[in-house]
Each structure stands twice: as structure tokens, then as C-alpha cells.
Amino acid sequence: MGVATIDGIGSTWTHNCCLYIGDIGSGALNITGGGAVSAAAVWINSQSLLAIDVGRDSSLSVTGSGLSGSGKIDNDGTVRILAGAGATSENFYSPIAAGTWSGGGIYQAVGGTWDSGNHQFTVSGVQSGDSSETITLDLAYIQRALIVDSGVDKTDWSVGASFLAAEESTALNFTATVIGGETLTNLQNLLDPNQSVLGAWNFIVAGDGYTEGDPAYLSFDVGAGYSRGDLQVWHFDGSVWTDFDVMDLTYDGTYASFTVTGFSGYAVSAVPEPGTLVLLIAAALGLLIHARRKRA
């Protein structure tokens, strides 16, 4: 599969003619983090995917004869609209501007609902829970969860999960548990000395609301001070950690978000930004000097 990702505010890709996603094979176009794509016409074949996240105004403009939003989008594959933990509840988005909509493909709403008449996405509210607590979502009404690990001797990590909307009342039982102990140590042993784990969670889903292979959007609260290139995603299959190849990783200054199609363990690590490294080095030197003075 050929994959293209346009990520970040100010990132653009402009076509003066037609944009074919998976012309004669399978392909994927991810527009994330405020990226923008424009083309005179867009066609998505039956094996292909167009994915757009909302919250930072990622957009596809189908220009037609030159006017923004006047062109044709022909979807014979899958268009996926995603809302991560950073998107504002109940906000409305129109991430695709087109004059003509055609094709027999599907539109997936993950973390909200899609109005096929107005071509508008509404961000879901959020159901909150604690690490290791099972919460139940009715995916006809709420499609986002936020799990925290707070309190005495806790990590203060948090993670969001967004799910496909259901047309009728459908229960999904969701549990997210912080990964620690030997399993976390095994991951830390794989990292370079200057890398750190910013979040590690194990996920379990049950109920009629999720089928293995369905997309879900995870949002790890990694905090400020990173870039997308600093971040690395890991997968834990129950026995070993492996580098997880993420097609649509995006970072909004707080959350690192990406799509998964199955639940187990996931983690995000990072190399600190140069400024953070300088502070860490300075702090280490300060401790060293203090220790030496104390010994003297």
C-alpha cells in the first residue's frame, strides 16, 4: 500500500488536476494536525482510505474549476474522520469541501458522528474513567473515553480512546490499565539512554461495539515540548515490545494520536527537545557539583 501523510499546520499539498488515492491498487492519504490538501477532483478507489483528523482544522478542498469546494469527490473506498482527545466536545467540523459527492464507499466517524446530508462531523462528548476501571460506552451517543492514572503513587498519565459511532444503541466495555513493573522495564531497556517513556497502557475491549479490525484512535497525553519526529510508538503483544509503524501519528502540543485496529499494549516514548536536554544536563551537573561539595 502506498501511503502519504500531510501533517502539521502549514503543511500543504496542492494538485492542479485530479488526485487518485489508490489509482490501480490500494493507497492511503492521511491529513492530520492541521495539514491541508487541495485538488481539482478526488477519487478514492475501493481498496483505499482517506483519513482526516479534526480539532486543528485539517482539511481537503476539492476545487473543481477553481472555486474552493466546487469540485467532485468520488468515494468508492473509505473516508475516515477522526476526533482525538484534544478535540473540543460538541464542536462541528466540515473537513472536506466539495461541490459534488458520489460513489458507493463508506464514511467512518471515529470519536464523533457524521451527517452525510450536510457533510459535517460532530465531536463526541467524553466519558471519563480511572486506570484499570471498566467503563461502558453507548456508541450511539458517546464515542470518546479519557482514562487517567492519578492519586498517591500514580503516574499521572492519561490516555484517550475514540471509537466508531453506531447507528443504534450499542454497548462497548473499555478498560485501560497503566503498564508498569517488569513489562515497563523491558521497554525502557530497549530505549536509547536519552529516551523516556511518556505513557504505556494496556487496553481491553468487550461487547458488541467493537470488532477486531475496526479503527480506533488513541491519544496519549505526552505533554508539551516535543515534535512529531521526536515521538516513537511501541506495541506490546503480551510478551515482547516492538516498534509500531504508525501511518497517521500526529502531535498537537499535548496529545500524540494515532490509529490502531486492535487492542493490546501500546506506549509512546520520546527524545527530549534540545532545550530540554540542556536543562537535564544542567540539572545533572548541578547535582554532581552539589554532591562533590557535600563530600568535600
KEKE-3310 file (N, C-alpha, C; in steps of 0.2 Angstrom, whole numbers, plus 5000, padded with zeros to 4 digits):
npx = (5004:5003:5007:5003:5006:5001:5005:5003:5001:5002:5007:5005:4998:4996:4986:4984:4976:4967:4966:4971:4968:4975:4976:4977:4978:4980:4979:4983:4979:4983:4978:4983:4984:4982:4986:4984:4976:4973:4964:4959:4949:4944:4947:4943:4948:4941:4949:4955:4960:4955:4960:4956:4960:4951:4950:4962:4959:4962:4961:4953:4951:4941:4943:4938:4933:4940:4935:4935:4929:4920:4922:4922:4921:4924:4920:4924:4929:4935:4932:4938:4934:4942:4942:4952:4958:4961:4952:4938:4923:4907:4909:4908:4913:4918:4927:4930:4928:4918:4909:4902:4896:4900:4899:4901:4906:4911:4908:4917:4915:4925:4926:4915:4901:4894:4886:4879:4871:4873:4887:4895:4904:4902:4910:4911:4905:4914:4918:4924:4936:4945:4962:4962:4949:4934:4924:4908:4903:4890:4889:4881:4878:4890:4907:4920:4933:4941:4955:4962:4977:4979:4983:4989:5005:5004:5005:5001:4999:4988:4976:4967:4953:4945:4931:4922:4906:4890:4874:4863:4858:4872:4883:4899:4912:4926:4943:4957:4973:4987:5004:5016:5030:5039:5036:5036:5049:5056:5053:5059:5072:5075:5076:5086:5098:5095:5081:5064:5050:5034:5021:5012:5001:4989:4976:4959:4944:4927:4911:4897:4901:4913:4924:4937:4949:4942:4944:4951:4955:4969:4975:4988:4993:5006:5012:5019:5032:5038:5041:5033:5042:5050:5044:5040:5032:5026:5022:5015:5013:5009:5020:5032:5040:5038:5043:5031:5024:5017:5005:4998:5002:5001:5004:4998:5004:5000:4994:4998:4993:4986:4980:4974:4970:4967:4967:4979:4994:5001:5013:5021:5036:5050:5063:5070:5067:5080:5082:5076:5085:5097:5093:5091:5104:5111:5104:5109:5123:5122:5118:5129:5139:5135:5135:5148:5153:5147:5153:5166)
npy = (4994:5011:5025:5042:5056:5071:5082:5093:5111:5122:5113:5108:5101:5102:5099:5102:5096:5080:5070:5054:5042:5028:5023:5012:5002:4999:5012:5026:5041:5052:5066:5076:5085:5098:5099:5103:5099:5101:5099:5097:5088:5073:5055:5040:5024:5007:5000:5009:5022:5038:5048:5060:5070:5080:5095:5103:5109:5101:5098:5095:5102:5102:5108:5109:5119:5129:5136:5135:5121:5117:5106:5089:5074:5058:5044:5028:5020:5021:5034:5042:5050:5058:5061:5065:5065:5079:5086:5098:5095:5092:5101:5107:5101:5103:5095:5092:5100:5101:5101:5091:5075:5058:5040:5024:5021:5021:5031:5034:5038:5042:5044:5053:5059:5058:5068:5064:5071:5085:5084:5085:5084:5080:5082:5070:5069:5066:5052:5048:5039:5029:5022:5005:5003:4998:5005:5008:5012:5019:5018:5024:5037:5042:5042:5044:5041:5045:5041:5041:5040:5044:5051:5045:5039:5037:5037:5049:5049:5050:5044:5045:5037:5034:5029:5020:5027:5021:5017:5013:5010:5003:4994:4996:4989:4996:4995:5003:5001:5006:5002:4994:4989:4974:4973:4987:4990:4982:4988:5000:4996:4994:5007:5021:5029:5043:5043:5043:5035:5040:5037:5022:5009:4996:4989:4984:4978:4975:4968:4972:4983:4983:4976:4966:4973:4985:5002:5012:5027:5032:5043:5049:5057:5066:5078:5094:5101:5093:5087:5080:5071:5068:5058:5041:5026:5011:4994:4981:4964:4956:4948:4953:4969:4979:4990:5001:5003:5018:5025:5037:5046:5060:5076:5087:5096:5093:5080:5064:5056:5042:5029:5013:4996:4985:4979:4979:4981:4997:5010:5026:5034:5046:5057:5070:5087:5098:5110:5105:5094:5102:5108:5096:5091:5102:5101:5089:5091:5101:5093:5085:5093:5098:5086:5084:5095:5092:5081:5086)
npz = (5000:4996:5005:5010:5020:5026:5038:5051:5055:5042:5033:5017:5002:4985:4971:4954:4946:4945:4960:4964:4975:4978:4963:4954:4963:4981:4992:5004:5011:5023:5032:5044:5060:5056:5043:5025:5010:4993:4978:4961:4958:4967:4969:4977:4977:4978:4987:4995:5007:5014:5027:5039:5053:5065:5074:5074:5062:5050:5033:5017:5001:4988:4972:4960:4946:4950:4961:4978:4986:4975:4968:4963:4974:4973:4981:4982:4991:5007:5018:5032:5047:5061:5078:5091:5108:5110:5103:5104:5113:5106:5096:5079:5063:5046:5037:5024:5009:4996:4980:4974:4978:4977:4973:4980:4992:5010:5024:5039:5055:5069:5085:5085:5076:5060:5048:5034:5025:5027:5026:5038:5053:5070:5085:5098:5115:5131:5140:5156:5166:5177:5178:5175:5178:5172:5160:5152:5136:5126:5110:5101:5106:5113:5109:5114:5126:5141:5150:5166:5177:5192:5208:5224:5223:5209:5191:5185:5171:5156:5145:5129:5120:5105:5096:5083:5078:5082:5074:5081:5098:5106:5116:5122:5132:5140:5145:5151:5157:5166:5161:5170:5181:5177:5164:5159:5162:5153:5141:5143:5143:5130:5125:5119:5129:5131:5129:5135:5142:5139:5141:5144:5141:5143:5134:5134:5126:5125:5121:5110:5103:5097:5084:5080:5070:5067:5066:5079:5088:5097:5110:5117:5132:5131:5135:5134:5123:5113:5096:5082:5076:5086:5093:5097:5094:5102:5102:5112:5113:5123:5126:5120:5116:5102:5089:5083:5068:5063:5053:5054:5064:5074:5083:5094:5103:5115:5115:5108:5094:5086:5074:5078:5075:5083:5100:5113:5121:5121:5119:5121:5117:5119:5113:5122:5117:5111:5120:5132:5134:5137:5149:5157:5157:5163:5176:5180:5181:5191:5202:5203:5206:5218:5225:5226:5233:5245:5249:5250)
capx = (5000:5006:5004:5005:5004:5002:5004:5005:4999:5006:5009:5000:4999:4991:4985:4980:4971:4964:4970:4968:4970:4975:4973:4975:4980:4977:4983:4980:4981:4982:4978:4982:4987:4981:4988:4979:4977:4968:4964:4953:4944:4947:4944:4946:4946:4938:4953:4959:4957:4956:4959:4957:4958:4948:4952:4966:4957:4965:4956:4953:4947:4941:4942:4934:4935:4945:4932:4936:4923:4916:4924:4919:4924:4921:4922:4922:4933:4933:4934:4938:4935:4944:4942:4956:4957:4962:4946:4933:4917:4901:4911:4906:4918:4917:4934:4930:4924:4917:4903:4898:4898:4897:4902:4897:4911:4908:4911:4918:4916:4928:4926:4910:4896:4895:4880:4880:4867:4877:4894:4898:4906:4901:4914:4908:4907:4919:4916:4930:4937:4952:4966:4960:4942:4930:4918:4904:4901:4884:4892:4876:4878:4896:4912:4926:4934:4948:4957:4968:4980:4981:4982:4995:5010:5002:5010:4998:4997:4981:4975:4960:4952:4940:4928:4917:4899:4885:4868:4858:4861:4877:4887:4906:4916:4933:4947:4964:4977:4994:5009:5022:5034:5044:5035:5039:5057:5058:5053:5064:5079:5075:5077:5092:5099:5091:5074:5060:5043:5029:5015:5012:4994:4986:4969:4954:4938:4922:4904:4895:4903:4920:4926:4944:4950:4939:4948:4951:4960:4972:4978:4992:4994:5013:5014:5022:5039:5040:5039:5031:5048:5053:5040:5041:5026:5028:5017:5016:5008:5008:5026:5038:5038:5041:5042:5025:5024:5011:5004:4995:5004:5001:5005:4995:5007:4999:4992:5001:4987:4987:4975:4975:4964:4967:4969:4983:4998:5004:5017:5024:5042:5052:5069:5068:5070:5087:5081:5075:5091:5101:5090:5093:5111:5112:5102:5113:5129:5121:5118:5136:5143:5132:5137:5156:5154:5145:5159:5172)
capy = (5000:5017:5030:5049:5059:5078:5083:5099:5117:5125:5108:5108:5098:5105:5096:5107:5091:5075:5066:5047:5038:5021:5023:5005:4997:5001:5018:5029:5048:5055:5073:5077:5090:5105:5099:5104:5096:5103:5096:5099:5082:5067:5049:5035:5018:5003:4997:5014:5026:5045:5049:5067:5071:5086:5098:5108:5111:5098:5099:5093:5106:5100:5115:5110:5124:5135:5139:5131:5117:5117:5100:5082:5069:5051:5039:5021:5016:5023:5041:5041:5057:5056:5066:5063:5068:5086:5090:5100:5091:5095:5106:5104:5102:5101:5094:5091:5105:5098:5103:5085:5069:5052:5034:5019:5020:5022:5037:5032:5043:5039:5050:5058:5057:5061:5069:5063:5076:5091:5083:5088:5080:5082:5079:5067:5071:5062:5048:5048:5034:5028:5016:4998:5003:4996:5009:5006:5017:5018:5021:5028:5043:5044:5038:5045:5040:5048:5037:5044:5037:5049:5049:5044:5034:5035:5040:5055:5048:5049:5042:5045:5032:5036:5023:5021:5028:5016:5020:5012:5009:4998:4994:4994:4989:4998:4996:5004:5000:5008:4996:4995:4983:4971:4975:4993:4990:4979:4993:5005:4993:4995:5014:5024:5032:5049:5042:5041:5033:5046:5034:5015:5007:4990:4991:4978:4980:4969:4970:4972:4989:4983:4970:4966:4976:4991:5008:5016:5032:5033:5049:5048:5064:5066:5085:5099:5102:5088:5087:5073:5067:5065:5053:5034:5022:5004:4989:4975:4959:4951:4945:4957:4975:4980:4997:5001:5008:5022:5029:5044:5049:5067:5078:5094:5100:5089:5073:5061:5052:5038:5024:5006:4991:4980:4982:4976:4986:5002:5015:5032:5037:5052:5060:5077:5093:5101:5114:5101:5091:5106:5108:5090:5091:5107:5099:5083:5094:5104:5088:5082:5098:5098:5080:5084:5100:5089:5076:5090)
capz = (5000:4996:5010:5010:5026:5027:5045:5054:5052:5037:5028:5011:4996:4980:4964:4949:4942:4949:4965:4964:4980:4975:4957:4952:4969:4987:4994:5009:5012:5030:5033:5051:5063:5053:5036:5020:5004:4988:4971:4957:4959:4971:4968:4981:4974:4983:4992:4998:5013:5015:5034:5041:5060:5067:5081:5072:5056:5044:5028:5010:4997:4981:4970:4953:4941:4953:4967:4984:4987:4970:4964:4964:4977:4971:4986:4982:4997:5014:5021:5039:5050:5067:5083:5096:5115:5110:5100:5109:5113:5103:5090:5072:5058:5039:5035:5016:5005:4989:4977:4972:4982:4973:4975:4984:4998:5016:5028:5046:5061:5074:5090:5084:5072:5053:5045:5027:5021:5027:5026:5044:5058:5077:5090:5104:5122:5133:5146:5160:5170:5180:5176:5177:5179:5166:5158:5147:5132:5122:5104:5098:5110:5115:5106:5116:5133:5143:5156:5170:5182:5196:5215:5228:5220:5202:5186:5182:5164:5154:5138:5126:5115:5101:5093:5078:5080:5080:5072:5086:5105:5106:5122:5122:5138:5139:5151:5150:5163:5165:5161:5175:5183:5173:5157:5158:5162:5147:5136:5145:5141:5123:5123:5120:5135:5132:5128:5140:5141:5141:5143:5142:5143:5140:5133:5133:5124:5125:5120:5103:5100:5094:5081:5079:5063:5067:5068:5085:5088:5103:5111:5123:5134:5132:5137:5129:5122:5108:5089:5079:5074:5092:5096:5094:5096:5103:5103:5116:5111:5128:5128:5118:5114:5095:5086:5079:5062:5063:5047:5054:5070:5074:5089:5094:5108:5121:5114:5102:5092:5080:5073:5079:5073:5088:5106:5117:5124:5117:5123:5117:5120:5115:5114:5123:5113:5113:5126:5137:5136:5140:5156:5160:5158:5168:5182:5182:5183:5197:5207:5203:5209:5225:5228:5227:5238:5251:5251:5252)
cpx = (5004:5003:5007:5002:5006:5000:5007:5002:5004:5009:5004:5003:4994:4992:4981:4975:4968:4969:4967:4972:4969:4972:4972:4977:4977:4982:4979:4983:4978:4983:4977:4986:4987:4984:4982:4981:4971:4969:4958:4947:4948:4943:4947:4944:4944:4942:4957:4956:4960:4955:4960:4955:4955:4951:4958:4965:4961:4959:4958:4949:4947:4938:4938:4937:4939:4942:4933:4929:4919:4917:4920:4924:4920:4924:4920:4926:4931:4936:4933:4939:4937:4944:4946:4954:4957:4956:4941:4926:4911:4903:4909:4912:4916:4924:4935:4925:4924:4910:4898:4901:4895:4901:4899:4901:4907:4912:4911:4919:4919:4929:4921:4905:4896:4888:4881:4876:4871:4885:4898:4899:4905:4905:4910:4910:4912:4917:4923:4930:4944:4955:4963:4953:4938:4924:4914:4901:4895:4886:4887:4876:4885:4902:4919:4927:4941:4949:4963:4971:4983:4980:4989:4999:5007:5006:5008:4998:4990:4981:4968:4960:4945:4937:4923:4910:4895:4878:4863:4862:4866:4882:4894:4909:4923:4937:4954:4968:4984:4999:5015:5026:5039:5043:5037:5046:5059:5058:5058:5071:5080:5077:5084:5092:5095:5084:5070:5053:5038:5022:5015:5005:4993:4978:4965:4947:4933:4915:4903:4898:4910:4921:4933:4945:4947:4944:4946:4956:4963:4975:4982:4994:5002:5016:5017:5030:5042:5038:5037:5037:5052:5050:5041:5035:5028:5022:5019:5011:5007:5015:5032:5035:5042:5039:5036:5025:5017:5011:5002:4996:5004:5002:5003:4998:5005:4998:4996:4996:4989:4981:4978:4969:4964:4969:4973:4987:5001:5008:5020:5031:5045:5059:5068:5071:5076:5087:5080:5081:5096:5099:5092:5100:5113:5110:5107:5120:5128:5121:5125:5140:5141:5135:5145:5157:5152:5150:5165:5171)
cpy = (5006:5022:5037:5052:5067:5080:5090:5106:5120:5120:5108:5104:5100:5102:5101:5102:5086:5072:5059:5044:5031:5020:5016:5000:5001:5007:5021:5036:5050:5062:5074:5083:5097:5105:5100:5102:5099:5100:5097:5094:5077:5061:5044:5028:5013:5000:5002:5018:5033:5046:5056:5067:5079:5089:5104:5110:5108:5098:5097:5098:5103:5105:5115:5114:5129:5137:5134:5127:5116:5110:5094:5077:5063:5046:5032:5016:5018:5030:5040:5048:5055:5062:5063:5067:5076:5090:5092:5097:5096:5100:5103:5106:5100:5101:5094:5096:5103:5100:5097:5079:5063:5046:5030:5017:5022:5028:5034:5038:5040:5045:5055:5055:5061:5062:5069:5068:5083:5090:5086:5083:5083:5078:5076:5070:5065:5058:5046:5042:5034:5022:5010:4998:5002:5001:5007:5012:5015:5022:5025:5036:5046:5040:5040:5044:5043:5044:5040:5039:5042:5047:5048:5038:5032:5039:5047:5054:5048:5047:5043:5040:5034:5030:5025:5022:5023:5020:5019:5010:5003:4999:4992:4995:4991:4998:4998:5004:5002:5002:4998:4989:4981:4973:4982:4993:4987:4984:4998:5003:4994:5002:5016:5028:5039:5049:5041:5039:5038:5043:5026:5012:5000:4991:4984:4981:4974:4972:4970:4978:4989:4976:4971:4968:4983:4996:5011:5021:5033:5039:5049:5056:5064:5073:5089:5098:5097:5090:5080:5069:5065:5059:5046:5030:5014:5000:4983:4970:4954:4948:4949:4964:4976:4987:4996:5006:5011:5026:5036:5047:5057:5069:5085:5098:5097:5082:5070:5056:5048:5032:5017:5002:4985:4982:4977:4981:4991:5007:5020:5034:5042:5054:5067:5082:5095:5105:5110:5097:5095:5107:5102:5089:5096:5104:5093:5086:5098:5099:5085:5087:5099:5092:5081:5089:5097:5084:5080:5092)
cpz = (5000:5001:5009:5016:5026:5034:5047:5051:5048:5032:5023:5006:4991:4974:4960:4945:4947:4954:4965:4970:4979:4968:4954:4957:4975:4989:5000:5010:5019:5030:5040:5054:5060:5046:5032:5014:4999:4982:4967:4957:4963:4970:4973:4979:4980:4988:4996:5003:5012:5023:5036:5049:5060:5073:5079:5064:5050:5039:5021:5006:4990:4976:4963:4948:4944:4960:4972:4985:4982:4966:4966:4968:4976:4976:4985:4987:5003:5016:5028:5043:5058:5072:5089:5103:5115:5107:5105:5108:5110:5097:5083:5067:5051:5036:5027:5013:4998:4987:4975:4975:4979:4976:4980:4990:5004:5020:5036:5050:5067:5080:5089:5079:5065:5050:5037:5023:5021:5027:5032:5049:5065:5082:5096:5110:5125:5140:5150:5164:5173:5177:5179:5178:5172:5165:5152:5143:5127:5115:5100:5100:5112:5113:5108:5124:5135:5150:5160:5175:5187:5204:5218:5224:5213:5197:5184:5174:5163:5147:5135:5121:5112:5097:5088:5081:5078:5078:5077:5093:5105:5111:5120:5129:5137:5145:5148:5157:5162:5166:5166:5176:5178:5166:5155:5158:5156:5141:5137:5143:5134:5120:5123:5126:5136:5130:5134:5138:5143:5142:5140:5145:5140:5140:5131:5131:5124:5124:5112:5099:5096:5091:5079:5071:5063:5069:5075:5085:5095:5104:5118:5125:5136:5135:5132:5128:5117:5101:5087:5078:5080:5095:5093:5097:5096:5104:5107:5115:5117:5130:5126:5116:5107:5093:5082:5074:5061:5057:5048:5061:5070:5082:5089:5100:5115:5120:5108:5100:5086:5080:5075:5076:5077:5094:5110:5121:5119:5121:5118:5121:5116:5117:5116:5118:5116:5119:5132:5139:5139:5148:5160:5162:5163:5175:5185:5184:5190:5203:5208:5207:5217:5229:5230:5233:5245:5253:5253:5259)
residu = (MET:GLY:VAL:ALA:THR:ILE:ASP:GLY:ILE:GLY:SER:THR:TRP:THR:HIS:ASN:CYS:CYS:LEU:TYR:ILE:GLY:ASP:ILE:GLY:SER:GLY:ALA:LEU:ASN:ILE:THR:GLY:GLY:GLY:ALA:VAL:SER:ALA:ALA:ALA:VAL:TRP:ILE:ASN:SER:GLN:SER:LEU:LEU:ALA:ILE:ASP:VAL:GLY:ARG:ASP:SER:SER:LEU:SER:VAL:THR:GLY:SER:GLY:LEU:SER:GLY:SER:GLY:LYS:ILE:ASP:ASN:ASP:GLY:THR:VAL:ARG:ILE:LEU:ALA:GLY:ALA:GLY:ALA:THR:SER:GLU:ASN:PHE:TYR:SER:PRO:ILE:ALA:ALA:GLY:THR:TRP:SER:GLY:GLY:GLY:ILE:TYR:GLN:ALA:VAL:GLY:GLY:THR:TRP:ASP:SER:GLY:ASN:HIS:GLN:PHE:THR:VAL:SER:GLY:VAL:GLN:SER:GLY:ASP:SER:SER:GLU:THR:ILE:THR:LEU:ASP:LEU:ALA:TYR:ILE:GLN:ARG:ALA:LEU:ILE:VAL:ASP:SER:GLY:VAL:ASP:LYS:THR:ASP:TRP:SER:VAL:GLY:ALA:SER:PHE:LEU:ALA:ALA:GLU:GLU:SER:THR:ALA:LEU:ASN:PHE:THR:ALA:THR:VAL:ILE:GLY:GLY:GLU:THR:LEU:THR:ASN:LEU:GLN:ASN:LEU:LEU:ASP:PRO:ASN:GLN:SER:VAL:LEU:GLY:ALA:TRP:ASN:PHE:ILE:VAL:ALA:GLY:ASP:GLY:TYR:THR:GLU:GLY:ASP:PRO:ALA:TYR:LEU:SER:PHE:ASP:VAL:GLY:ALA:GLY:TYR:SER:ARG:GLY:ASP:LEU:GLN:VAL:TRP:HIS:PHE:ASP:GLY:SER:VAL:TRP:THR:ASP:PHE:ASP:VAL:MET:ASP:LEU:THR:TYR:ASP:GLY:THR:TYR:ALA:SER:PHE:THR:VAL:THR:GLY:PHE:SER:GLY:TYR:ALA:VAL:SER:ALA:VAL:PRO:GLU:PRO:GLY:THR:LEU:VAL:LEU:LEU:ILE:ALA:ALA:ALA:LEU:GLY:LEU:LEU:ILE:HIS:ALA:ARG:ARG:LYS:ARG:ALA)
# end
